[in-house]
Amino acid sequence: MNRRDFILRSTTSTAMAVALNSAQVLRAATPKPPPVILLRGSWQSVNIGDIGHTPGALDLIGRYCPEAEIILWPSHGALDRGVKEFLLKNFPQLKIAQGALEKGIPTTPDLKAAWQVADFMLHGSGSGFGARAQLAAWRRATGKPYGAFGISADPISGVGPGLRPEGGTLDELRTKIAQLPSNHMDDETRWVIDHSSFMYCRDTLSLDYLKDQGVHPPILEFGPDTQFGMTQSDNARGSSYLEMHGLRRNKFICVVPRLRYTPYSEIHGTRSSASDDVKNAINSRTAEEDHAKLRNMMVTYVRRTGNKVMACPEMTYEIELAKRFLVDPLPGDVKNKVVWRNTFWLPNEAAAIYSQAQAVVSIECHSPIISLAHGTPAFYVRQPTDTCKGQMYRDIGLGDWLFEIDEINGHLLWTHLQKIIDPAGDAKAKVRTALAFVEHQQRRMTKALCDALRI
């Protein structure tokens, strides 16, 4: 090779190297757009549990997948009662896309735009895998991936096949679920699960059901309810309420009522159906017996400790329910020590108050979660008409704080309560152990989401 050819080749190679290097520098200097998650959640605003799923999911994603942007797709009417303001105050970067689907296509400009820009749809925590049809529509219309965080499959409801209308214990549900045929699941639900990036069940009854049905998503595991991830606590509002009603830290308990069937026709002002009439009859027959057990516990607690009780709601209708069945029938010396919460609240105010209590005793499932997540021991007193989600307490190591209401009485509730309010006991340590396990599992959930987003 002569000198001229060498110089020409060297010059060409150098120019090419410079060009390639410049292209690499340009690519490196161009920021990769953040991945966008479309979070399908916020099911209703009449229940602080359904409200709390969303900030819990947002907290978890922000903690473990901070690069991601989030668009919330809420159900109609789920952001009233101050919920929207609560979310935007705590998550100012959150975008919200309202809308529904018609023949599998978004009906509003905001939701259409969200479907275009989002890279992944995430089904939030809830019962019954309620948005599976929307996941199917998303996949068919966009071809983009999706997954589910902390759901219950609920293959048998309290009035489902093979169960009496009054429902069943968790052990009875387990037996019934195990007896279901392997083709029990409909083909559409099976298709949705098999094509997901991951499916996390918040209780092992649901998880075992999905496994028995032979579905094969890449990841099928236990993943706790996202309510556990909510960190918000409105301490200013909570402290003001506690001071106003003379409730001192570790000198009161909170008690939450519930009917065996939520009276949605009453809540939403709609005409009751024949099914509603059956449920209302069951409620009428069981309400006094169920709440008498809690009242008996309250009486013993007040008389033995001299402390106060706060009767409070998880759902809007439980404000009056608490007064009627937990407060009004009490003897005078005890009633004077009971504070009736006569207004609804958001989960962050509930968290602030539960965190100051000695314990929370609830027939509802999510007040104990809020309580535990903020360090306070809690009992879940489960009614047989509730779903299989209550299994989650056993799954996180708190099975001895879960009680079937037909198998417990006021004296036994007090006996168990006495143990966890004992300063020499290990209740607080038990809460910390359960929460450590929950955090570990939720870190796994969010890692699967990050992997799906390739971040």
C-alpha positions as CSV (number, residue, x, y, z in Angstrom):
1,M,0.0,0.0,0.0
2,N,1.5,3.4,-1.0
3,R,1.5,6.4,1.2
4,R,-1.4,8.1,-0.7
5,D,-3.7,5.0,-0.3
6,F,-2.8,4.7,3.4
7,I,-3.6,8.4,4.1
8,L,-6.9,8.1,2.2
9,R,-7.9,5.0,4.0
10,S,-6.9,6.4,7.4
11,T,-8.7,9.6,6.7
12,T,-11.9,7.7,5.7
13,S,-11.7,5.5,8.8
14,T,-11.1,8.4,11.1
15,A,-14.1,10.3,9.6
16,M,-16.3,7.2,10.0
17,A,-15.2,6.7,13.6
18,V,-15.9,10.4,14.3
19,A,-19.3,10.0,12.7
20,L,-20.1,6.9,14.7
21,N,-18.9,8.4,17.9
22,S,-21.0,11.5,17.3
23,A,-24.1,9.4,16.7
24,Q,-23.5,7.6,19.9
25,V,-23.0,10.8,21.8
26,L,-26.2,12.2,20.3
27,R,-28.2,9.1,21.3
28,A,-26.8,9.2,24.8
29,A,-27.6,12.9,25.1
30,T,-31.2,12.4,23.9
31,P,-33.2,11.4,27.1
32,K,-35.2,8.3,26.8
33,P,-38.9,9.2,27.4
34,P,-40.1,7.8,30.7
35,P,-42.4,4.8,30.5
36,V,-46.1,5.5,31.1
37,I,-48.4,3.3,33.2
38,L,-52.2,3.4,32.9
39,L,-53.4,2.5,36.4
40,R,-56.9,1.1,36.3
41,G,-58.2,1.6,39.8
42,S,-60.1,3.9,42.2
43,W,-63.3,1.8,42.1
44,Q,-65.5,3.9,44.4
45,S,-65.4,6.8,46.9
46,V,-67.9,5.4,49.5
47,N,-65.3,3.1,51.0
48,I,-61.9,4.2,52.4
49,G,-60.5,0.9,51.4
50,D,-61.3,1.4,47.7
51,I,-60.0,4.9,48.0
52,G,-56.8,3.7,49.6
53,H,-55.8,1.2,47.0
54,T,-54.8,4.0,44.6
55,P,-52.4,6.0,46.8
56,G,-51.0,2.7,48.0
57,A,-50.2,1.7,44.4
58,L,-48.9,5.2,43.5
59,D,-46.6,5.1,46.6
60,L,-45.2,1.7,45.6
61,I,-44.6,2.7,42.0
62,G,-43.0,5.9,43.1
63,R,-40.8,4.1,45.6
64,Y,-39.5,1.3,43.3
65,C,-40.2,2.5,39.7
66,P,-39.6,6.3,40.1
67,E,-38.8,6.8,36.4
68,A,-42.4,5.9,35.5
69,E,-45.2,8.4,34.8
70,I,-48.7,7.4,35.8
71,I,-52.1,8.1,34.4
72,L,-55.0,7.0,36.6
73,W,-58.2,5.6,34.9
74,P,-60.8,5.8,37.7
75,S,-64.3,4.4,37.7
76,H,-67.2,6.9,37.3
77,G,-67.8,8.9,40.4
78,A,-64.9,7.5,42.3
79,L,-63.0,10.8,42.7
80,D,-65.7,12.7,44.5
81,R,-65.9,13.3,48.3
82,G,-62.5,15.0,48.2
83,V,-60.7,12.0,46.7
84,K,-59.4,13.8,43.6
85,E,-58.0,16.7,45.7
86,F,-56.4,14.2,48.1
87,L,-54.7,12.4,45.3
88,L,-53.5,15.5,43.4
89,K,-52.2,17.1,46.6
90,N,-50.1,14.0,47.4
91,F,-49.2,13.1,43.8
92,P,-49.0,16.4,41.9
93,Q,-47.6,14.8,38.8
94,L,-50.5,12.4,38.5
95,K,-52.6,12.6,35.4
96,I,-56.2,11.4,35.3
97,A,-58.1,10.1,32.3
98,Q,-61.8,9.7,32.8
99,G,-64.0,7.7,30.5
100,A,-65.4,4.3,29.6
101,L,-65.3,1.8,26.7
102,E,-67.8,1.2,24.0
103,K,-67.2,-1.9,21.9
104,G,-63.7,-2.0,23.3
105,I,-62.8,1.6,22.4
106,P,-62.4,4.6,24.8
107,T,-65.3,7.0,24.6
108,T,-63.5,10.2,25.8
109,P,-60.6,12.2,24.3
110,D,-58.6,11.9,27.5
111,L,-58.9,8.2,27.7
112,K,-58.1,7.8,24.0
113,A,-55.0,9.9,24.5
114,A,-54.0,7.8,27.6
115,W,-54.3,4.6,25.6
116,Q,-52.0,6.0,22.9
117,V,-49.2,7.2,25.2
118,A,-49.4,4.5,27.9
119,D,-46.9,1.7,27.6
120,F,-48.5,-0.6,30.2
121,M,-51.9,-1.1,31.9
122,L,-51.9,-2.0,35.5
123,H,-55.0,-3.4,37.2
124,G,-55.1,-2.1,40.8
125,S,-56.1,-4.1,43.9
126,G,-59.7,-5.1,44.3
127,S,-62.2,-7.9,44.5
128,G,-63.2,-10.1,41.6
129,F,-60.7,-9.0,39.0
130,G,-63.3,-6.5,37.9
131,A,-61.4,-4.8,35.1
132,R,-60.5,-7.9,33.2
133,A,-62.7,-7.0,30.2
134,Q,-60.9,-3.7,30.0
135,L,-57.6,-5.4,30.0
136,A,-58.7,-7.6,27.2
137,A,-59.9,-4.6,25.2
138,W,-56.6,-2.9,25.8
139,R,-54.6,-5.8,24.6
140,R,-56.7,-6.3,21.4
141,A,-56.8,-2.6,20.6
142,T,-53.1,-1.7,21.4
143,G,-51.2,-5.0,21.6
144,K,-49.4,-3.5,24.7
145,P,-48.7,-5.4,27.9
146,Y,-50.6,-5.4,31.2
147,G,-50.6,-7.0,34.6
148,A,-52.5,-7.0,38.0
149,F,-51.4,-6.0,41.5
150,G,-53.0,-7.6,44.5
151,I,-56.4,-8.8,43.4
152,S,-58.8,-11.4,44.7
153,A,-60.3,-13.8,42.1
154,D,-63.4,-14.5,44.2
155,P,-64.6,-17.6,42.3
156,I,-67.4,-18.1,44.8
157,S,-69.2,-15.2,46.3
158,G,-71.4,-15.3,49.4
159,V,-74.4,-16.2,47.3
160,G,-72.6,-18.3,44.7
161,P,-73.1,-21.8,43.6
162,G,-72.9,-24.4,46.3
163,L,-73.1,-21.9,49.2
164,R,-76.1,-21.0,51.4
165,P,-77.1,-17.3,51.0
166,E,-75.5,-16.6,54.4
167,G,-72.1,-17.5,52.9
168,G,-69.3,-19.4,54.6
169,T,-66.1,-19.3,56.6
170,L,-62.7,-19.0,54.8
171,D,-62.2,-22.7,55.5
172,E,-65.5,-23.5,53.9
173,L,-64.6,-21.3,50.9
174,R,-61.3,-23.1,50.5
175,T,-63.2,-26.5,50.4
176,K,-65.7,-25.2,47.9
177,I,-63.0,-23.6,45.7
178,A,-60.9,-26.8,45.7
179,Q,-63.9,-28.7,44.5
180,L,-64.4,-26.5,41.4
181,P,-63.7,-28.2,38.1
182,S,-60.5,-27.3,36.3
183,N,-62.5,-25.7,33.5
184,H,-64.6,-23.5,35.9
185,M,-62.9,-20.3,34.6
186,D,-64.5,-18.8,31.4
187,D,-62.3,-18.7,28.3
188,E,-62.1,-14.9,28.2
189,T,-60.8,-14.6,31.7
190,R,-58.3,-17.5,31.0
191,W,-57.1,-15.6,27.9
192,V,-56.6,-12.4,29.8
193,I,-54.6,-14.0,32.6
194,D,-52.5,-16.1,30.2
195,H,-51.5,-13.0,28.1
196,S,-50.7,-10.8,31.2
197,S,-47.1,-10.0,32.2
198,F,-47.8,-10.9,35.8
199,M,-50.7,-11.7,38.1
200,Y,-50.4,-11.0,41.8
201,C,-53.2,-12.3,44.1
202,R,-53.7,-10.6,47.5
203,D,-54.8,-13.9,49.1
204,T,-53.7,-17.5,48.6
205,L,-57.3,-18.7,48.1
206,S,-57.4,-16.8,44.9
207,L,-53.8,-17.8,44.0
208,D,-54.6,-21.5,44.5
209,Y,-57.8,-21.2,42.5
210,L,-55.8,-19.7,39.5
211,K,-53.2,-22.4,39.8
212,D,-55.9,-25.1,39.9
213,Q,-57.4,-23.7,36.8
214,G,-54.2,-24.2,34.9
215,V,-53.5,-20.6,33.8
216,H,-49.9,-19.8,32.8
217,P,-48.9,-16.1,33.0
218,P,-45.1,-15.6,33.3
219,I,-45.6,-14.6,37.0
220,L,-48.4,-15.9,39.2
221,E,-47.7,-15.1,42.9
222,F,-49.0,-13.8,46.1
223,G,-48.9,-10.0,46.2
224,P,-50.4,-8.0,49.1
225,D,-53.2,-5.5,48.7
226,T,-51.8,-2.2,47.7
227,Q,-53.6,-0.5,50.6
228,F,-50.6,-1.7,52.6
229,G,-48.4,0.6,50.6
230,M,-50.2,3.8,51.5
231,T,-48.0,6.1,53.5
232,Q,-50.2,9.2,53.7
233,S,-51.4,10.3,57.1
234,D,-53.2,13.6,57.7
235,N,-51.7,14.2,61.1
236,A,-53.0,17.8,61.4
237,R,-56.6,16.8,60.9
238,G,-56.3,13.7,62.9
239,S,-54.7,15.4,65.9
240,S,-57.4,18.1,65.8
241,Y,-60.1,15.5,65.9
242,L,-58.4,13.6,68.7
243,E,-57.9,16.7,70.8
244,M,-61.5,17.8,70.2
245,H,-62.9,14.5,71.5
246,G,-60.4,13.8,74.3
247,L,-58.9,10.8,72.7
248,R,-55.3,10.4,73.9
249,R,-52.6,8.3,72.3
250,N,-52.8,4.6,73.4
251,K,-55.8,5.4,75.5
252,F,-58.6,4.3,73.1
253,I,-59.5,1.7,70.5
254,C,-61.4,2.1,67.2
255,V,-64.3,-0.2,66.4
256,V,-65.7,-0.5,62.8
257,P,-69.2,-2.0,62.1
258,R,-70.5,-3.7,58.9
259,L,-73.7,-5.3,57.6
260,R,-73.3,-8.8,56.1
261,Y,-74.2,-7.3,52.7
262,T,-73.4,-3.7,51.7
263,P,-76.7,-2.0,51.0
264,Y,-75.7,-0.4,47.6
265,S,-79.2,0.4,46.6
266,E,-79.5,2.5,49.8
267,I,-76.1,4.1,49.3
268,H,-76.8,5.1,45.7
269,G,-80.5,5.7,46.0
270,T,-81.5,3.1,43.5
271,R,-84.5,0.7,43.5
272,S,-83.7,-2.5,45.2
273,S,-83.9,-5.8,43.3
274,A,-85.1,-9.2,44.4
275,S,-81.5,-10.1,45.2
276,D,-81.3,-6.9,47.3
277,D,-84.4,-7.9,49.2
278,V,-82.8,-11.3,50.1
279,K,-79.6,-9.6,51.3
280,N,-81.6,-7.0,53.3
281,A,-83.5,-9.7,55.0
282,I,-80.2,-11.4,56.0
283,N,-78.9,-8.0,57.2
284,S,-82.0,-7.4,59.4
285,R,-81.7,-10.9,60.9
286,T,-78.0,-10.7,61.7
287,A,-77.1,-7.0,62.4
288,E,-77.9,-7.0,66.1
289,E,-76.3,-10.4,66.9
290,D,-73.1,-9.4,65.0
291,H,-72.7,-6.0,66.7
292,A,-73.7,-7.2,70.1
293,K,-70.4,-9.1,70.2
294,L,-68.5,-5.9,69.5
295,R,-70.5,-4.0,72.0
296,N,-69.8,-6.6,74.7
297,M,-66.1,-6.3,74.0
298,M,-66.4,-2.4,74.2
299,V,-68.2,-2.6,77.5
300,T,-65.5,-4.8,79.1
301,Y,-62.7,-2.7,77.6
302,V,-64.1,0.6,79.0
303,R,-64.9,-0.8,82.4
304,R,-61.5,-2.6,82.8
305,T,-59.3,0.1,81.4
306,G,-61.2,3.4,81.9
307,N,-60.2,4.2,78.3
308,K,-62.4,5.4,75.5
309,V,-63.7,3.8,72.3
310,M,-64.2,5.5,68.9
311,A,-67.0,4.0,66.7
312,C,-66.1,4.9,63.1
313,P,-67.0,4.0,59.5
314,E,-65.1,2.4,56.7
315,M,-68.0,3.0,54.3
316,T,-70.5,5.9,54.2
317,Y,-73.5,3.9,55.4
318,E,-71.7,2.8,58.5
319,I,-71.8,6.2,60.1
320,E,-75.4,5.7,61.1
321,L,-74.9,1.9,61.5
322,A,-72.3,2.6,64.2
323,K,-74.6,4.9,66.1
324,R,-77.6,2.4,65.9
325,F,-75.8,-0.8,66.8
326,L,-72.5,0.2,68.5
327,V,-73.4,3.3,70.5
328,D,-77.0,3.8,71.3
329,P,-77.6,0.4,73.0
330,L,-74.6,0.9,75.4
331,P,-75.2,1.3,79.2
332,G,-74.8,4.9,80.3
333,D,-71.4,4.6,82.1
334,V,-69.9,3.1,78.9
335,K,-71.7,5.4,76.4
336,N,-70.1,8.4,78.1
337,K,-66.7,7.0,77.1
338,V,-67.6,6.3,73.4
339,V,-66.9,8.8,70.6
340,W,-69.2,8.4,67.6
341,R,-67.6,9.5,64.3
342,N,-70.6,11.2,62.7
343,T,-68.9,12.2,59.4
344,F,-67.1,10.3,56.6
345,W,-63.3,10.6,56.2
346,L,-60.5,9.9,53.8
347,P,-58.0,7.1,54.5
348,N,-55.2,9.5,55.4
349,E,-57.2,10.9,58.3
350,A,-58.2,7.4,59.3
351,A,-54.5,6.5,59.2
352,A,-53.6,9.4,61.5
353,I,-56.2,8.4,64.1
354,Y,-55.6,4.6,63.9
355,S,-51.9,5.2,64.4
356,Q,-52.7,6.7,67.8
357,A,-55.0,4.0,68.9
358,Q,-54.2,1.0,71.1
359,A,-55.9,-1.3,68.5
360,V,-58.5,-1.3,65.8
361,V,-61.3,-3.9,65.8
362,S,-63.2,-4.1,62.5
363,I,-65.8,-6.1,60.7
364,E,-64.5,-4.4,57.6
365,C,-61.4,-5.7,55.9
366,H,-59.4,-2.6,55.1
367,S,-59.4,-0.5,58.3
368,P,-57.2,-3.2,59.8
369,I,-54.8,-2.8,56.9
370,I,-54.6,0.9,57.4
371,S,-54.0,0.4,61.1
372,L,-51.3,-2.2,60.6
373,A,-49.5,-0.2,57.9
374,H,-49.2,2.6,60.5
375,G,-48.0,0.3,63.3
376,T,-51.2,-0.4,65.3
377,P,-52.4,-3.9,66.0
378,A,-55.8,-4.8,64.5
379,F,-58.4,-7.5,64.5
380,Y,-60.4,-8.4,61.4
381,V,-63.8,-10.0,62.5
382,R,-64.9,-11.6,59.2
383,Q,-68.6,-12.2,58.3
384,P,-69.4,-15.3,56.3
385,T,-70.8,-13.2,53.4
386,D,-67.5,-11.4,52.8
387,T,-65.2,-12.5,50.0
388,C,-62.1,-14.6,50.2
389,K,-59.8,-11.6,50.6
390,G,-59.7,-12.1,54.4
391,Q,-57.3,-15.0,53.8
392,M,-54.6,-12.3,53.4
393,Y,-54.3,-12.0,57.2
394,R,-53.3,-15.6,57.5
395,D,-51.0,-15.1,54.5
396,I,-49.0,-12.3,56.1
397,G,-48.7,-14.2,59.5
398,L,-51.6,-12.6,61.4
399,G,-54.1,-15.4,61.2
400,D,-54.6,-15.4,65.0
401,W,-55.9,-11.8,64.6
402,L,-58.6,-13.0,62.1
403,F,-61.9,-14.2,63.6
404,E,-65.0,-15.6,61.9
405,I,-67.9,-13.7,63.5
406,D,-70.0,-16.8,63.9
407,E,-67.2,-18.5,65.8
408,I,-66.5,-15.7,68.3
409,N,-68.3,-13.8,71.1
410,G,-67.7,-10.6,73.0
411,H,-65.9,-12.3,75.8
412,L,-63.4,-14.0,73.5
413,L,-62.8,-10.8,71.6
414,W,-62.0,-9.0,74.8
415,T,-59.7,-11.9,75.8
416,H,-57.7,-11.5,72.6
417,L,-57.8,-7.7,72.8
418,Q,-56.5,-7.8,76.3
419,K,-53.4,-9.6,75.0
420,I,-52.5,-7.1,72.3
421,I,-53.0,-4.0,74.5
422,D,-50.8,-5.5,77.2
423,P,-47.7,-3.2,77.3
424,A,-45.6,-6.2,78.1
425,G,-46.8,-8.1,75.1
426,D,-45.3,-8.5,71.6
427,A,-48.1,-7.1,69.5
428,K,-46.1,-4.2,68.1
429,A,-43.2,-6.6,67.2
430,K,-45.7,-8.9,65.5
431,V,-47.0,-6.0,63.4
432,R,-43.4,-5.1,62.3
433,T,-42.7,-8.7,61.3
434,A,-45.9,-8.8,59.2
435,L,-45.1,-5.5,57.5
436,A,-41.6,-6.6,56.7
437,F,-43.0,-9.6,54.9
438,V,-45.6,-7.4,53.1
439,E,-42.8,-5.0,52.0
440,H,-40.7,-7.8,50.7
441,Q,-43.6,-9.2,48.6
442,Q,-44.6,-5.7,47.3
443,R,-41.0,-5.1,46.3
444,R,-41.3,-8.2,44.2
445,M,-44.5,-6.9,42.6
446,T,-43.0,-3.6,41.7
447,K,-39.8,-5.3,40.4
448,A,-42.0,-7.3,38.0
449,L,-43.6,-4.0,36.9
450,C,-40.2,-2.4,36.3
451,D,-39.0,-5.4,34.4
452,A,-42.1,-5.3,32.2
453,L,-41.4,-1.6,31.5
454,R,-37.7,-2.4,31.0
455,I,-36.5,0.1,33.6
